[in-house]
Amino acid sequence: MKTVFFDLDGTVLHSAPGIIQSVTHTIRQLGHAFDRHAGIEQALSDQPAEG
């Protein structure tokens, strides 16, 4: 039996930095400017936005 395990919510390990780096790289490779701190960490979090 082969199993693939995804932990995108960070329960087992903090995966947000790798996801953010991948998204940032992809968007920049497509020729778009992208600020890696432009809310993507909040989008990956289960915490409600402040403000």
DRENVEXGU-311617 format. One record per residue: residue number from 1; residue in three letters; y, z, x of N, C-alpha, C, O, CB in turn. Coordinates in Angstrom, 2 decimals. Each point is the difference from the previous one (the first is absolute). Glycine has a CB too. Example, Ala and Ser with C-alpha at 12.3 -4.5 7.8 and 13.67 -1.06 7.14 Angstrom:
<sites>
> 1 | Ala | -5.69 | 7.80 | 13.19 | 1.19 | 0.00 | -0.89 | 1.20 | 0.00 | 0.90 | -0.02 | 0.66 | 1.04 | -1.15 | 0.59 | -2.93
> 2 | Ser | 2.22 | -1.97 | 1.54 | 1.19 | 0.06 | 0.82 | 1.09 | 0.73 | -0.77 | 1.11 | 0.17 | 0.51 | -1.74 | -2.32 | 0.67
</sites>
This chain:
<sites>
> 1 | Met | -1.18 | 0.00 | 0.84 | 1.18 | 0.00 | -0.84 | 1.24 | 0.00 | 0.88 | 0.11 | 0.79 | 0.94 | -1.35 | 0.42 | -2.77
> 2 | Lys | 2.18 | -2.10 | 1.53 | 1.26 | -0.06 | 0.73 | 1.10 | 0.49 | -0.91 | 0.04 | -0.33 | -1.19 | -0.85 | -1.60 | 2.61
> 3 | Thr | 1.71 | 2.70 | -0.86 | 1.09 | 0.57 | -0.81 | 1.33 | -0.28 | 0.67 | 0.14 | 0.13 | 1.21 | -1.67 | 1.66 | -2.08
> 4 | Val | 2.49 | -2.17 | 0.07 | 1.38 | -0.17 | 0.46 | 0.82 | 1.08 | -0.67 | -0.05 | 0.17 | -1.22 | -0.21 | -2.69 | 1.57
> 5 | Phe | 1.01 | 3.26 | 0.44 | 0.76 | 1.13 | -0.51 | 1.48 | -0.23 | 0.27 | 0.40 | -0.22 | 1.14 | -2.36 | 1.77 | -0.76
> 6 | Phe | 2.77 | -1.48 | -1.43 | 1.45 | -0.16 | 0.13 | 0.66 | 1.34 | -0.32 | -0.31 | 0.63 | -1.01 | 0.18 | -3.10 | 0.40
> 7 | Asp | 1.03 | 2.88 | 1.47 | 0.73 | 1.25 | -0.21 | 1.49 | -0.29 | 0.07 | 0.68 | 0.44 | 0.93 | -2.58 | 0.94 | 0.06
> 8 | Leu | 2.41 | -2.12 | -1.96 | 1.41 | -0.40 | 0.03 | 0.95 | 1.11 | -0.42 | 1.20 | -0.11 | 0.23 | -1.96 | -2.19 | -0.71
> 9 | Asp | 0.25 | 3.35 | -0.12 | 0.89 | 1.08 | -0.44 | 0.11 | 1.11 | 1.03 | 0.74 | 0.97 | -0.23 | -1.34 | -1.51 | -2.11
> 10 | Gly | -0.10 | 0.44 | 3.46 | 0.14 | 0.98 | 1.06 | -0.80 | 1.27 | -0.19 | 0.31 | 1.01 | 0.63 | 1.90 | -1.93 | -0.29
> 11 | Thr | -3.22 | 0.91 | -1.19 | -0.81 | 1.19 | -0.24 | -0.80 | 0.37 | 1.24 | -0.06 | 1.17 | 0.38 | -0.07 | -1.76 | -2.81
> 12 | Val | -0.50 | -0.39 | 3.06 | -0.83 | 0.25 | 1.16 | 0.81 | -0.08 | 1.29 | -0.17 | 0.83 | 0.90 | -1.80 | -1.75 | -2.15
> 13 | Leu | 2.83 | -0.06 | 1.35 | 0.87 | -0.13 | 1.17 | 1.34 | -0.57 | -0.43 | 0.11 | -0.64 | -1.05 | -2.10 | 0.32 | 2.56
> 14 | His | 2.99 | 0.55 | -0.70 | 1.36 | -0.45 | -0.33 | 0.12 | -1.48 | 0.37 | 0.27 | -0.35 | 1.15 | 0.70 | 2.68 | -0.76
> 15 | Ser | -1.18 | -3.20 | -1.38 | -0.06 | -1.44 | 0.25 | 1.35 | -0.70 | -0.15 | 0.11 | -1.18 | 0.35 | -2.44 | 1.25 | -1.13
> 16 | Ala | 3.34 | 0.61 | 0.27 | 1.30 | -0.63 | -0.25 | 0.60 | -0.68 | 1.24 | 0.49 | -1.12 | -0.12 | -0.12 | 2.82 | -1.65
> 17 | Pro | -0.38 | -1.08 | 2.95 | 0.62 | -0.66 | 1.16 | -0.62 | -1.37 | 0.30 | 0.73 | -0.95 | 0.31 | -0.23 | 3.21 | 0.61
> 18 | Gly | -1.80 | -2.38 | -1.00 | -0.65 | -1.29 | 0.26 | 0.32 | -1.03 | -1.07 | 0.19 | -1.18 | 0.31 | -2.00 | 2.40 | 0.84
> 19 | Ile | 1.86 | -0.78 | -2.39 | 0.34 | -0.91 | -1.10 | 1.43 | -0.48 | 0.15 | 0.28 | -1.19 | -0.17 | -1.92 | 2.36 | -1.35
> 20 | Ile | 2.55 | -0.24 | 1.83 | 1.42 | -0.35 | 0.18 | 0.16 | -0.99 | 1.15 | 0.76 | -0.96 | -0.11 | -0.08 | 3.21 | -0.78
> 21 | Gln | -1.37 | -2.01 | 1.99 | 0.08 | -0.90 | 1.14 | -0.52 | -1.39 | -0.37 | 0.59 | -1.00 | 0.40 | -0.86 | 2.95 | 1.17
> 22 | Ser | -0.82 | -2.03 | -2.31 | -0.56 | -1.29 | -0.40 | 0.94 | -0.76 | -0.93 | 0.20 | -1.20 | 0.16 | -2.49 | 2.17 | 0.08
> 23 | Val | 2.86 | -0.26 | -1.21 | 0.93 | -0.65 | -0.93 | 1.24 | -0.47 | 0.74 | 0.46 | -1.12 | -0.22 | -1.30 | 2.57 | -1.66
> 24 | Thr | 1.38 | -0.62 | 2.75 | 1.19 | -0.36 | 0.78 | -0.27 | -1.25 | 0.83 | 0.80 | -0.93 | 0.01 | -0.11 | 3.36 | 0.07
> 25 | His | -1.81 | -2.45 | 0.62 | -0.35 | -1.14 | 0.85 | -0.13 | -1.28 | -0.83 | 0.52 | -1.05 | 0.38 | -1.70 | 2.61 | 1.20
> 26 | Thr | 0.48 | -1.47 | -2.70 | -0.23 | -1.17 | -0.85 | 1.32 | -0.56 | -0.53 | 0.22 | -1.21 | 0.06 | -2.46 | 2.12 | -0.69
> 27 | Ile | 3.10 | -0.05 | 0.11 | 1.27 | -0.46 | -0.55 | 0.87 | -0.63 | 1.08 | 0.64 | -1.02 | -0.24 | -0.77 | 2.81 | -1.50
> 28 | Arg | 0.16 | -1.19 | 2.93 | 0.78 | -0.58 | 1.10 | -0.57 | -1.32 | 0.47 | 0.75 | -0.90 | 0.36 | -0.10 | 3.20 | 0.34
> 29 | Gln | -1.98 | -2.42 | -0.68 | -0.63 | -1.26 | 0.39 | 0.32 | -1.13 | -0.98 | 0.02 | -1.17 | 0.37 | -1.86 | 2.47 | 0.72
> 30 | Leu | 2.11 | -0.93 | -2.34 | 0.38 | -0.98 | -1.01 | 1.49 | -0.35 | 0.08 | 0.50 | -0.80 | -0.79 | -2.32 | 1.68 | -0.68
> 31 | Gly | 2.52 | -0.27 | 2.44 | 1.39 | -0.35 | 0.24 | 1.02 | 0.82 | -0.77 | 1.17 | -0.38 | -0.07 | -2.00 | -1.84 | 0.52
> 32 | His | 0.40 | 3.32 | -1.03 | 0.91 | 0.84 | -0.77 | 0.38 | 1.24 | 0.78 | -0.81 | 0.54 | 0.76 | -0.20 | -1.39 | -2.88
> 33 | Ala | 2.23 | 1.30 | 1.94 | 0.42 | 1.27 | 0.59 | -0.63 | 1.12 | -0.83 | -0.08 | -0.11 | -1.22 | 2.28 | -0.88 | 2.09
> 34 | Phe | -2.63 | 2.04 | -0.21 | -0.64 | 1.10 | -0.72 | 0.24 | 1.30 | 0.73 | -0.31 | 0.13 | 1.19 | -1.44 | -1.69 | -2.09
> 35 | Asp | 2.29 | 2.51 | 0.19 | 0.19 | 1.35 | 0.54 | -1.22 | 0.81 | -0.39 | -0.23 | 0.24 | -1.19 | 2.78 | -0.38 | 1.06
> 36 | Arg | -3.32 | 0.57 | 1.09 | -1.26 | 0.69 | -0.29 | 0.19 | 1.30 | -0.76 | -0.96 | 0.56 | -0.54 | 0.03 | -1.58 | 2.57
> 37 | His | 2.17 | 1.50 | -2.08 | 0.26 | 1.25 | -0.73 | 0.68 | -0.28 | -1.34 | 0.65 | 0.88 | -0.55 | -0.46 | 0.33 | 2.74
> 38 | Ala | -0.35 | -2.41 | -2.70 | 0.69 | -0.41 | -1.23 | -0.78 | 0.38 | -1.26 | -0.11 | -0.79 | -0.93 | 1.11 | -1.09 | 2.20
> 39 | Gly | -1.52 | 3.08 | -1.29 | -0.66 | 0.49 | -1.19 | -1.49 | -0.22 | -0.07 | -0.64 | 0.42 | -0.96 | 2.74 | -0.82 | -0.13
> 40 | Ile | -2.69 | -0.25 | 2.09 | -1.43 | -0.28 | -0.07 | -0.83 | 1.28 | 0.13 | -1.06 | 0.11 | -0.61 | 1.50 | -2.38 | 1.58
> 41 | Glu | 0.06 | 3.23 | -0.18 | -0.73 | 1.26 | 0.10 | -0.06 | 0.70 | -1.35 | -1.03 | 0.58 | -0.35 | 1.74 | -0.35 | 2.74
> 42 | Gln | 0.37 | -0.29 | -3.14 | 0.02 | 0.60 | -1.34 | -0.96 | -0.74 | -0.92 | -0.67 | 0.61 | -0.84 | 3.05 | 0.12 | 1.17
> 43 | Ala | -2.46 | -2.04 | -0.18 | -0.90 | -0.79 | -0.84 | -1.47 | 0.35 | 0.28 | -0.83 | -0.08 | -0.91 | 2.54 | -1.77 | 0.87
> 44 | Leu | -2.03 | 2.24 | 1.26 | -1.36 | 0.37 | 0.36 | -0.31 | 1.45 | -0.30 | -1.16 | 0.42 | 0.07 | 1.24 | -2.15 | 1.67
> 45 | Ser | 0.93 | 2.49 | -2.07 | -0.16 | 1.43 | -0.24 | -0.29 | 0.27 | -1.47 | 0.36 | -0.79 | -0.87 | 1.18 | 1.28 | 2.79
> 46 | Asp | -2.17 | 0.64 | -2.17 | -0.21 | 0.41 | -1.38 | 1.10 | 0.95 | -0.48 | -0.07 | 0.54 | -1.10 | -2.39 | -0.82 | 1.43
> 47 | Gln | 3.47 | 0.46 | 0.51 | 1.13 | 0.87 | -0.35 | 1.06 | -0.80 | -0.75 | 0.27 | -1.15 | 0.35 | -0.73 | 2.59 | 1.66
> 48 | Pro | 1.07 | -0.86 | -3.04 | 1.07 | -0.71 | -0.71 | 1.24 | -0.17 | 0.87 | 0.27 | 0.82 | 0.88 | -1.14 | 0.11 | -3.03
> 49 | Ala | 1.60 | -1.99 | 1.91 | 1.22 | -0.27 | 0.76 | 1.04 | 1.07 | -0.29 | 0.12 | 0.47 | -1.13 | -0.60 | -2.94 | 1.09
> 50 | Glu | 1.22 | 2.85 | 1.07 | 1.07 | 0.98 | -0.18 | 1.28 | -0.71 | -0.39 | 0.24 | -1.15 | 0.38 | -1.30 | 2.70 | 1.30
> 51 | Gly | 1.88 | -0.84 | -2.45 | 1.32 | -0.53 | -0.33 | 0.12 | -0.63 | -1.27 | 1.08 | -0.48 | -0.36 | -0.80 | 0.19 | 2.59
</sites>
